[in-house]
Amino acid sequence: MSALPPLDIRLAGPTDIEPAREVTNTSWIATYSPLIGESVTREIIEGRHSSVLFKEQATNPGHLFHVAVRDGVVVGHCYSFPKDGWYVDRLHVAQSERGRGTGRALLAATEATLNKGDRIWLDVLTGNDAAMGFYTRVGYARVGETDACGGLAGIPAIIFEKTITGA
């Protein structure tokens, strides 16, 4: 068995936008279609994952848009911004990368930019047990529930948060 090429975590550049969208959209369809239906999932993708929006987010100096690149290919990304602390709006990893530490590395890169005592938080769609398990394993605690997952009113979610302990 050969070793994997190294994983590079960095802030997104202009050529990373479309590959990050593709990873996100593929992940959304696979993960959320069984939970909320394919038509709702695709409607959300169209409204919240446009090229223009991803580009604006990646170039906003007050936001963090990290990508994970392995062997020259974007295999995941994490997007967060200030909102009652730092809100992780998206963390998506290609199916082929799951279980390889890619999600953990993306979150760690985001957390490394924050200050000691900062709150970082997110919400996970109810029923996404794999994501809930992941966030628990990386030190996030379940602190509440919402019916507006990531601003999507009517979609119930579990809120997770963590306080940064080092900087």
C-alpha positions in Angstrom: 0.0 0.0 0.0 1.5 3.3 -1.0 1.4 6.4 1.1 -1.0 9.2 0.2 0.4 12.4 -1.2 0.6 15.1 1.5 -2.4 17.2 2.3 -2.1 21.0 1.8 -4.5 23.2 3.8 -4.5 26.8 2.6 -6.7 29.8 2.0 -8.6 29.5 -1.3 -7.4 31.2 -4.4 -9.3 32.0 -7.5 -8.8 28.6 -9.2 -10.1 26.8 -6.1 -13.7 28.2 -6.2 -15.2 25.8 -8.7 -13.5 22.7 -7.3 -14.7 23.7 -3.8 -18.2 24.2 -5.1 -18.1 20.7 -6.8 -17.0 19.1 -3.5 -19.7 20.9 -1.6 -22.5 20.2 -4.1 -21.6 16.5 -4.4 -21.5 16.2 -0.6 -24.8 18.0 -0.2 -26.6 15.7 -2.6 -25.2 12.6 -1.0 -25.7 13.7 2.6 -28.9 15.9 2.6 -31.1 14.4 -0.2 -32.0 11.4 2.0 -32.8 13.8 4.9 -34.7 16.6 3.2 -35.4 15.3 -0.3 -33.5 15.8 -3.5 -35.6 18.7 -4.8 -35.2 20.7 -1.6 -31.4 19.9 -1.6 -31.0 21.1 -5.2 -33.0 24.2 -4.5 -30.7 25.1 -1.6 -27.6 24.3 -3.7 -28.8 26.7 -6.4 -29.5 29.5 -3.9 -26.5 29.1 -1.6 -23.7 27.7 -3.7 -23.4 30.0 -6.7 -20.0 30.7 -8.2 -20.5 34.4 -7.5 -21.3 33.8 -3.8 -18.3 31.4 -3.3 -16.0 33.9 -5.0 -17.3 36.7 -2.7 -16.8 34.5 0.3 -13.3 33.4 -0.7 -12.2 37.0 -1.3 -13.8 38.6 1.8 -10.9 39.7 4.1 -13.1 39.2 7.2 -14.0 35.6 6.3 -12.0 32.3 6.2 -12.3 30.0 3.2 -9.8 27.2 3.5 -9.3 24.4 1.0 -7.7 21.0 1.4 -5.6 20.1 -1.6 -4.1 16.6 -2.2 -2.0 16.0 -5.3 -3.2 19.2 -6.9 -6.9 18.4 -6.4 -9.2 20.3 -4.1 -10.6 17.6 -1.8 -12.4 19.7 0.8 -13.1 23.1 2.1 -14.2 25.0 5.2 -15.9 28.4 5.1 -16.5 30.4 8.3 -17.2 34.0 9.2 -17.7 36.2 12.4 -21.2 35.7 13.8 -21.6 35.6 17.6 -18.0 34.3 17.6 -17.0 32.3 14.5 -19.7 30.5 12.5 -18.7 27.5 10.4 -21.1 27.7 7.5 -19.6 24.8 5.5 -17.2 22.0 6.0 -17.3 19.5 3.2 -14.8 16.8 2.2 -14.8 14.5 -0.9 -16.1 11.0 -0.2 -12.7 9.6 -1.1 -11.1 11.7 1.7 -13.4 10.7 4.5 -11.6 9.1 7.4 -8.2 10.5 6.3 -8.1 13.5 8.7 -9.1 16.0 6.0 -12.0 17.5 7.8 -10.1 17.6 11.1 -7.2 19.4 9.3 -9.5 22.0 7.7 -11.2 22.7 11.1 -7.8 22.9 12.8 -6.6 25.5 10.2 -9.7 27.6 10.9 -9.3 27.3 14.7 -5.6 28.2 14.5 -6.5 31.6 13.2 -8.7 32.4 16.2 -7.8 33.8 19.6 -7.9 32.0 22.9 -11.4 32.3 24.3 -13.1 32.7 20.9 -16.3 30.8 20.4 -16.6 28.7 17.2 -19.9 27.2 16.4 -22.0 25.5 13.7 -25.2 23.7 13.2 -25.7 20.2 11.8 -28.9 19.1 10.1 -30.9 16.7 12.3 -30.3 13.2 11.1 -26.7 13.8 9.9 -25.3 11.4 12.5 -21.9 11.1 10.8 -21.3 14.9 11.1 -22.5 15.0 14.7 -20.1 12.2 15.6 -17.3 14.0 13.9 -17.8 17.3 15.7 -18.1 15.5 19.0 -14.8 13.7 18.3 -13.0 16.9 17.5 -14.1 18.6 20.7 -17.4 20.4 19.9 -20.2 20.1 22.4 -23.9 20.0 21.6 -25.4 23.1 23.1 -28.9 23.5 21.6 -31.3 23.1 18.7 -32.7 25.4 16.0 -35.3 25.2 13.3 -33.1 27.4 11.0 -30.1 25.3 10.1 -27.5 27.7 8.7 -30.2 30.3 8.1 -32.5 27.8 6.4 -35.7 28.4 8.3 -37.8 25.3 8.8 -34.9 22.8 8.7 -34.1 21.5 12.2 -30.5 21.3 13.3 -28.4 20.7 16.3 -26.0 23.5 17.4 -22.4 22.6 18.4 -19.8 24.9 19.8 -16.2 24.9 21.1 -14.2 27.5 22.9 -10.6 28.0 21.6 -8.2 27.1 24.4 -4.9 28.1 22.8 -3.6 30.6 20.3 
